[in-house]
Structure formats: structure tokens, C-alpha cells
């Protein structure tokens, strides 16, 4: 296993999906390992907030799911965006060393 640092350097949402007064929760989950991390930040700070996550990945890690949710106090937090980093992407990021263990 090795640590992979994921830093979100730029985040932009389509107009009216979020307001400056909203909070966003960013969740990172690895599969099949199911390591879970999350962070919440205010939309008004989106230009200066650079959430970063360090997840442990191994040759078994098939994908990393990153999900953005709009935080609500009363109701469920709706997903407003998501992306997946696949094992092929990880192999490219690590110059193939990801495939070896």
C-alpha cells in the first residue's frame, strides 16, 4: 500500500446548483478497500478552499470515487457532482508502479 494525495485545485459548479451560503461535502471512497474520507467547506470559500485527501491505495484498489454533496440540515444531502479515478488512471499517475506489489 502507498499513500495517494488527492488535492482539488479548482472546483466550479454550474450556476444556481449551489449558492454562496451553501456548504459542500466532498467524500472520497476507495473500492474494494472502502477507505472513506470526507471534508466539508463553504461555497463562498470555493476559490480558496483546496480540499486534499490522502488515501491508501494498493494493487487491489480498482477505483476511487469522489462525490460532491450539497449539505442540508434537515433533508438528505443530494449529490451534485461525482467522478471516478480508475486503476488504469492510478497506473498512469504512478508510472506503472501501481501495478506491482
C-alpha positions in Angstrom: 0.0 0.0 0.0 1.1 3.5 -0.6 -0.5 6.9 0.2 -2.0 8.9 -2.6 -2.6 12.6 -2.0 -5.6 14.0 -3.9 -5.8 17.8 -4.0 -8.7 19.5 -5.6 -7.1 22.6 -7.1 -10.1 24.0 -9.0 -13.8 23.5 -8.3 -16.6 25.1 -10.4 -20.3 24.3 -10.4 -23.0 25.3 -12.9 -24.8 28.5 -11.9 -27.6 28.0 -9.4 -26.7 24.5 -8.3 -25.1 26.0 -5.2 -25.3 29.4 -3.5 -22.5 31.2 -1.7 -24.4 30.5 1.6 -24.3 26.7 0.9 -21.9 24.1 2.3 -20.4 21.3 0.2 -19.3 17.9 1.4 -16.6 16.1 -0.6 -16.3 12.4 0.0 -13.6 10.1 -1.2 -14.0 6.3 -1.1 -11.7 3.6 -2.4 -13.0 0.3 -3.8 -12.9 -2.5 -2.9 -11.0 -1.4 0.2 -13.7 1.0 1.2 -11.5 3.5 2.9 -13.7 6.6 3.4 -12.7 10.2 3.9 -14.7 13.4 3.7 -14.4 17.2 4.2 -17.0 20.0 4.3 -16.4 23.5 3.1 -18.3 26.7 2.5 -19.1 27.6 -1.2 -18.2 31.2 -0.5 -14.6 30.0 0.1 -14.6 27.8 -3.0 -11.9 29.9 -4.7 -9.5 29.5 -1.8 -10.6 26.1 -0.4 -8.4 23.3 -1.8 -9.6 20.2 -0.1 -7.0 17.5 -0.1 -7.2 13.8 0.9 -4.6 11.2 1.5 -5.9 7.7 0.8 -4.0 4.4 0.9 -4.1 2.5 -2.3 -2.7 -0.9 -3.3 -2.6 -3.2 -6.3 -6.2 -4.3 -5.2 -7.6 -0.8 -5.5 -9.9 -0.7 -8.5 -11.3 2.8 -8.3 -11.6 5.9 -6.2 -15.0 7.6 -6.1 -15.2 11.3 -5.3 -18.6 12.7 -4.6 -19.8 16.3 -4.0 -22.9 16.8 -2.0 -24.8 19.9 -1.1 -25.2 19.9 2.7 -28.7 20.3 4.2 -29.6 20.3 7.9 -32.9 18.6 7.6 -33.1 16.5 4.5 -30.7 14.1 2.7 -27.7 15.6 1.1 -28.2 15.5 -2.7 -25.3 14.6 -4.9 -24.4 17.4 -7.2 -21.3 16.0 -8.9 -19.1 13.0 -8.9 -16.0 11.5 -10.6 -14.1 8.2 -10.6 -10.4 7.6 -10.7 -9.9 4.1 -12.1 -7.0 1.6 -11.6 -5.8 2.5 -15.2 -5.6 6.2 -14.1 -3.7 5.2 -11.0 -1.2 3.2 -13.0 -0.6 6.3 -15.3 -0.2 8.6 -12.2 2.4 6.2 -10.7 4.3 5.4 -13.9 3.2 1.8 -13.7 4.4 1.1 -10.2 0.8 0.8 -9.1 0.5 -2.5 -10.9 3.4 -4.0 -9.0 3.2 -5.1 -5.3 
